[in-house]
């Protein structure tokens, strides 16, 4: 029962993380790639809000080859928790972090010669050759060496004796969008050309990878020998994969719950919440629950979202405040203090997907789960 998941000694608001669903999603991804293709399980941003340490431990057990983080700080946290698999720092590293990357066996992406020089110096001081992956900007316009400036960059790399280019990577800008198919095709072609150019310059990268979640499901021709699933690991797919993709086997990993802390009747015509944005059209029974926008229940859901109480949908009324949210439970038969409220996820036959909350708030499902704050304890279930 969901009620049993409420952590003792805490406010009755919690996020349930289904590690069995995470494992299942990992194997759905594995079924779509060829044998021998390595999987970088992306656990940056605290595993999209799901807890990087717990998710990495389970994914390591399931056979993840690498882990992807954004920052060296995230990678160091995984090392401290006992993760031994290779870790790729997808945003590279900052000045002063080169020695830590080497000490903790983190593989950074590189795209700037000054940072490569710092890493080369740190590797020389440690008496080792350190691996890196070069990030190529094939059309995203964000991090990476521009695809049309790669020759000069490759020439410059030759002087760094303690750096080994073990991988090349790029990132798709719109692999989920059929209207941007031309750009994706251009990115694939540019990346293949870059691979040939690096080999022509004497480099022998073992890994070439471009496929993120959308790329894995929509562009099998671009899988290379390594893939980087992110959101799909956590069952987030409706707003990041092409509309034509069938993904019924992917299962949401996170659900968010709270409990009713107060019930009261308000008369017809009375307003509720900050700013008088909701006026009761009838005598109404309203419930207050201890979750708000500081917990990641987005203020943009005010007066627009709904929750699940006793097998019924109940609308959110009034503005969501920092710590509290108000519901109209007039139509929920038998509602009582302490009843479980599902704000995200499935309860019985009803479901509120992250993608639905994202659509209402005008954002992406990733932001919904990433935004569930630290003061919401995670409760994990596994076999």
VMD Tcl script that draws the C-alpha trace (Angstrom):
set ca {
  {0.00 0.00 0.00}
  {1.19 3.50 -0.75}
  {0.29 4.61 2.77}
  {2.96 2.33 4.22}
  {5.59 4.26 2.26}
  {5.19 7.41 4.32}
  {8.57 7.77 6.08}
  {8.17 7.87 9.85}
  {9.09 11.11 11.53}
  {8.59 13.23 8.41}
  {5.87 15.48 7.11}
  {3.53 13.18 5.17}
  {4.81 14.10 1.72}
  {7.09 11.72 -0.15}
  {8.28 10.55 -3.55}
  {8.11 6.85 -4.31}
  {10.92 5.55 -6.56}
  {10.16 2.21 -8.22}
  {13.54 0.60 -8.82}
  {11.90 -2.37 -10.54}
  {10.47 0.01 -13.15}
  {13.94 1.54 -13.56}
  {15.44 -1.89 -14.18}
  {12.67 -2.76 -16.62}
  {13.23 0.44 -18.59}
  {16.96 -0.26 -18.77}
  {16.27 -3.64 -20.38}
  {13.77 -2.10 -22.82}
  {16.62 0.13 -23.97}
  {19.04 -2.79 -24.15}
  {16.57 -4.64 -26.38}
  {16.74 -1.83 -28.93}
  {20.50 -1.75 -29.39}
  {22.91 -4.21 -30.91}
  {25.00 -6.60 -28.86}
  {28.26 -4.98 -27.87}
  {26.90 -1.42 -27.83}
  {27.80 0.14 -24.49}
  {25.21 1.96 -22.37}
  {26.02 5.17 -20.54}
  {23.19 5.44 -18.02}
  {22.72 9.17 -17.50}
  {22.23 9.95 -13.80}
  {23.03 13.67 -13.86}
  {20.85 16.12 -11.92}
  {20.40 13.54 -9.17}
  {19.14 11.03 -11.76}
  {16.55 13.52 -13.01}
  {15.34 13.90 -9.43}
  {15.16 10.17 -8.71}
  {18.40 9.91 -6.60}
  {21.63 9.31 -8.46}
  {23.16 6.98 -5.90}
  {20.21 4.61 -5.55}
  {19.52 4.57 -9.29}
  {23.18 4.05 -10.19}
  {23.46 1.15 -7.77}
  {20.47 -0.58 -9.32}
  {21.55 0.17 -12.88}
  {25.04 -1.14 -12.13}
  {23.43 -4.36 -10.93}
  {21.43 -4.55 -14.17}
  {24.55 -4.16 -16.32}
  {25.08 -0.46 -17.07}
  {28.52 -0.09 -18.62}
  {29.12 3.58 -17.82}
  {27.41 6.40 -15.96}
  {26.91 9.91 -17.27}
  {26.95 12.96 -15.00}
  {27.05 16.65 -15.79}
  {29.64 17.75 -13.24}
  {32.74 16.24 -11.64}
  {31.05 16.93 -8.29}
  {28.32 14.48 -9.27}
  {30.87 11.90 -10.34}
  {32.77 12.24 -7.05}
  {29.50 11.62 -5.22}
  {29.02 8.37 -7.13}
  {32.56 7.26 -6.37}
  {32.03 7.94 -2.66}
  {28.93 5.74 -2.79}
  {30.91 2.84 -4.20}
  {30.18 3.09 -7.94}
  {33.16 1.62 -9.82}
  {32.00 1.82 -13.45}
  {33.54 4.45 -15.77}
  {31.92 7.86 -15.34}
  {31.70 10.42 -18.13}
  {31.39 14.10 -17.18}
  {29.09 15.38 -19.91}
  {29.71 19.08 -19.24}
  {33.46 18.69 -18.87}
  {35.20 20.23 -15.89}
  {36.15 23.63 -14.50}
  {39.48 25.24 -13.71}
  {40.88 23.59 -10.62}
  {39.07 20.27 -11.12}
  {41.58 18.50 -13.38}
  {43.41 16.75 -10.55}
  {40.12 15.60 -8.98}
  {39.02 14.09 -12.29}
  {42.20 12.06 -12.43}
  {42.15 11.09 -8.75}
  {38.52 9.88 -8.93}
  {38.94 8.25 -12.36}
  {36.40 10.50 -14.08}
  {36.45 10.79 -17.86}
  {35.69 14.38 -18.89}
  {34.54 15.58 -22.24}
  {36.86 18.21 -23.70}
  {36.25 21.09 -26.06}
  {38.70 23.85 -24.95}
  {42.46 23.76 -25.35}
  {43.17 25.63 -22.10}
  {41.26 23.04 -20.07}
  {42.97 20.21 -21.95}
  {46.32 21.74 -21.06}
  {45.37 21.77 -17.37}
  {44.28 18.14 -17.57}
  {47.45 17.17 -19.41}
  {49.56 18.82 -16.69}
  {47.63 17.07 -13.92}
  {47.99 13.72 -15.69}
  {51.71 14.24 -16.16}
  {52.09 15.10 -12.48}
  {50.23 11.89 -11.61}
  {52.36 9.86 -14.02}
  {49.45 8.58 -16.09}
  {47.77 8.88 -19.47}
  {44.20 10.05 -18.91}
  {41.25 9.32 -21.18}
  {38.94 11.97 -22.57}
  {36.01 12.15 -24.96}
  {35.99 15.04 -27.41}
  {32.63 16.73 -27.80}
  {31.75 17.87 -31.31}
  {29.15 20.53 -31.99}
  {27.40 19.23 -35.09}
  {24.41 21.55 -34.86}
  {23.32 21.97 -31.24}
  {25.27 25.23 -30.89}
  {26.03 24.60 -27.24}
  {29.21 22.91 -25.94}
  {31.66 21.30 -28.31}
  {34.21 21.91 -31.01}
  {32.45 23.10 -34.15}
  {32.38 20.36 -36.77}
  {33.98 22.70 -39.32}
  {36.89 23.55 -36.99}
  {37.81 20.00 -36.02}
  {40.93 19.72 -38.18}
  {42.66 22.58 -36.37}
  {41.57 21.22 -33.01}
  {42.84 17.72 -33.81}
  {46.21 19.15 -34.84}
  {46.46 21.07 -31.57}
  {45.62 17.96 -29.53}
  {48.73 16.15 -30.75}
  {51.01 18.13 -28.44}
  {49.35 16.81 -25.26}
  {51.32 13.67 -24.45}
  {49.31 12.63 -21.40}
  {45.88 12.84 -23.05}
  {44.29 9.92 -24.89}
  {41.21 10.55 -27.03}
  {39.20 7.50 -26.12}
  {35.87 8.74 -27.48}
  {34.07 11.20 -29.72}
  {30.56 12.40 -29.01}
  {27.93 14.80 -30.22}
  {24.43 15.68 -29.06}
  {21.27 15.77 -31.15}
  {19.35 19.02 -31.05}
  {15.96 17.70 -32.17}
  {15.97 13.94 -32.76}
  {12.45 13.84 -31.33}
  {11.03 16.32 -33.84}
  {10.16 15.04 -37.35}
  {10.06 18.63 -38.62}
  {13.78 18.91 -37.84}
  {14.73 15.68 -39.59}
  {17.06 17.50 -41.99}
  {19.10 18.89 -39.10}
  {19.35 15.47 -37.46}
  {20.50 13.89 -40.71}
  {23.08 16.65 -41.10}
  {24.31 16.04 -37.56}
  {24.69 12.32 -38.22}
  {26.64 12.95 -41.44}
  {28.85 15.60 -39.84}
  {29.69 13.33 -36.92}
  {30.63 10.46 -39.20}
  {32.94 12.82 -41.09}
  {34.54 13.96 -37.85}
  {35.25 10.35 -36.91}
  {37.05 9.80 -40.20}
  {39.01 13.03 -39.74}
  {40.21 12.11 -36.25}
  {41.40 8.73 -37.47}
  {43.18 10.43 -40.36}
  {44.99 12.60 -37.80}
  {46.31 9.54 -36.00}
  {43.75 9.20 -33.21}
  {41.99 5.92 -32.46}
  {38.91 6.62 -30.33}
  {37.24 3.42 -29.12}
  {33.83 4.98 -28.60}
  {31.65 7.06 -30.90}
  {28.31 8.13 -29.48}
  {25.56 10.53 -30.40}
  {22.28 8.84 -29.46}
  {20.43 10.30 -26.50}
  {16.98 9.00 -25.48}
  {15.30 10.30 -28.62}
  {18.12 9.10 -30.84}
  {17.97 5.55 -29.47}
  {14.30 5.21 -30.36}
  {14.15 7.18 -33.59}
  {17.55 6.87 -35.31}
  {18.96 3.35 -35.01}
  {21.41 4.16 -37.80}
  {23.15 6.61 -35.45}
  {23.71 4.40 -32.41}
  {27.47 4.04 -32.91}
  {28.97 1.72 -30.31}
  {27.70 3.60 -27.26}
  {24.37 5.22 -26.32}
  {23.33 7.71 -23.63}
  {19.78 7.10 -22.37}
  {18.50 9.69 -19.92}
  {14.82 10.44 -19.50}
  {13.61 7.11 -20.87}
  {15.41 5.32 -18.06}
  {12.97 7.01 -15.71}
  {9.90 6.32 -17.82}
  {9.71 9.84 -19.25}
  {8.98 9.57 -22.95}
  {5.71 11.12 -24.09}
  {7.23 14.56 -24.61}
  {10.77 13.56 -25.63}
  {10.28 10.79 -28.20}
  {8.77 11.12 -31.67}
  {4.97 10.90 -31.64}
  {5.04 7.78 -33.80}
  {7.17 5.82 -31.33}
  {5.49 2.96 -29.50}
  {6.82 2.79 -25.94}
  {4.18 1.00 -23.95}
  {6.81 -1.01 -22.10}
  {8.43 2.04 -20.52}
  {7.23 2.57 -16.95}
  {7.33 5.76 -14.86}
  {9.76 5.43 -11.96}
  {8.65 8.33 -9.74}
  {5.36 9.07 -8.08}
  {4.67 11.81 -5.54}
  {2.21 11.57 -2.66}
  {1.00 13.53 0.32}
  {-1.85 13.35 2.83}
  {-4.78 15.56 3.70}
  {-3.91 17.66 6.76}
  {-7.13 19.69 6.98}
  {-10.71 19.57 5.69}
  {-13.17 22.45 5.80}
  {-16.39 23.59 4.16}
  {-16.43 26.97 2.45}
  {-19.62 28.70 1.31}
  {-20.55 29.49 -2.27}
  {-18.94 32.73 -3.43}
  {-15.96 32.60 -1.07}
  {-12.48 32.89 -2.55}
  {-9.63 30.51 -1.78}
  {-5.88 31.05 -1.66}
  {-3.54 33.89 -2.53}
  {-4.80 36.51 -4.95}
  {-8.45 35.39 -4.86}
  {-7.92 33.39 -8.05}
  {-10.58 30.80 -7.22}
  {-14.15 31.43 -6.15}
  {-16.32 28.56 -4.94}
  {-19.26 28.12 -7.32}
  {-21.06 26.02 -4.68}
  {-20.69 25.11 -1.05}
  {-17.39 23.22 -1.26}
  {-15.33 20.85 0.82}
  {-11.67 21.80 0.45}
  {-8.61 19.86 1.58}
  {-5.17 21.23 2.38}
  {-2.11 19.07 1.72}
  {1.47 19.76 2.87}
  {3.24 20.22 -0.46}
  {3.99 23.37 -2.41}
  {6.19 24.93 -5.02}
  {9.31 24.71 -2.82}
  {8.80 20.95 -3.02}
  {8.60 21.11 -6.80}
  {4.82 21.09 -7.19}
  {4.88 23.84 -9.79}
  {3.02 27.09 -9.16}
  {1.99 27.01 -12.82}
  {-0.34 24.11 -11.95}
  {-2.52 26.41 -9.83}
  {-6.22 26.09 -10.69}
  {-5.30 23.86 -13.62}
  {-4.12 20.51 -12.32}
  {-5.77 17.69 -10.41}
  {-4.75 14.94 -7.99}
  {-6.07 11.48 -7.10}
  {-7.92 10.93 -3.81}
  {-9.84 7.71 -3.01}
  {-9.94 6.67 -6.66}
  {-11.28 10.02 -7.87}
  {-9.69 13.01 -9.56}
  {-9.88 16.17 -7.46}
  {-8.97 19.60 -8.84}
  {-6.31 21.90 -7.44}
  {-7.98 25.17 -6.45}
  {-6.39 28.51 -5.70}
  {-2.75 29.33 -6.09}
  {-0.24 26.72 -5.04}
  {1.80 28.28 -2.25}
  {5.32 27.58 -1.08}
  {4.41 24.80 1.33}
  {0.70 24.03 0.87}
  {-1.80 23.16 -1.85}
  {-5.61 23.27 -1.68}
  {-7.93 20.76 -3.35}
  {-11.67 20.66 -4.01}
  {-12.76 17.27 -2.67}
  {-16.50 17.92 -2.60}
  {-17.10 15.04 -5.01}
  {-14.81 12.56 -3.26}
  {-17.09 10.27 -1.32}
  {-15.93 9.37 2.19}
  {-12.88 11.66 2.14}
  {-11.13 11.90 5.51}
  {-8.18 13.51 7.23}
  {-5.01 11.56 6.49}
  {-6.19 10.22 3.13}
  {-3.39 9.67 0.64}
  {-3.19 12.17 -2.21}
  {-1.34 11.24 -5.40}
  {-0.01 14.32 -7.18}
  {2.19 12.51 -9.70}
  {1.97 8.91 -10.84}
  {-0.56 6.10 -10.70}
  {-2.99 5.15 -7.98}
  {-5.32 2.30 -8.83}
  {-6.77 2.77 -12.30}
  {-6.00 6.49 -12.46}
  {-2.74 8.14 -13.47}
  {-1.20 11.60 -13.58}
  {1.92 11.38 -15.79}
  {4.79 13.83 -15.46}
  {4.24 14.73 -19.10}
  {0.70 15.88 -18.30}
  {1.86 18.15 -15.49}
  {4.57 19.48 -17.80}
  {2.03 20.26 -20.53}
  {-0.19 22.14 -18.07}
  {2.74 24.14 -16.70}
  {4.26 24.78 -20.13}
  {7.47 22.87 -19.53}
  {9.11 19.43 -19.98}
  {8.64 16.25 -17.97}
  {12.33 16.37 -17.03}
  {11.76 19.65 -15.19}
  {8.85 18.13 -13.28}
  {10.89 15.27 -11.80}
  {14.13 17.25 -11.46}
  {12.19 19.85 -9.54}
  {10.97 17.58 -6.75}
  {12.95 19.12 -3.93}
  {15.32 17.76 -1.33}
  {12.83 18.17 1.48}
  {10.63 15.53 -0.18}
  {12.09 12.23 1.05}
  {12.52 9.44 -1.50}
  {11.16 6.02 -0.61}
  {12.45 3.12 -2.72}
  {10.81 -0.15 -3.63}
  {12.56 -3.16 -5.07}
  {12.23 -6.91 -5.07}
}
mol new
graphics top color blue
foreach p $ca { graphics top sphere $p radius 0.5 }
foreach p [lrange $ca 0 end-1] q [lrange $ca 1 end] { graphics top cylinder $p $q radius 0.2 }
display resetview
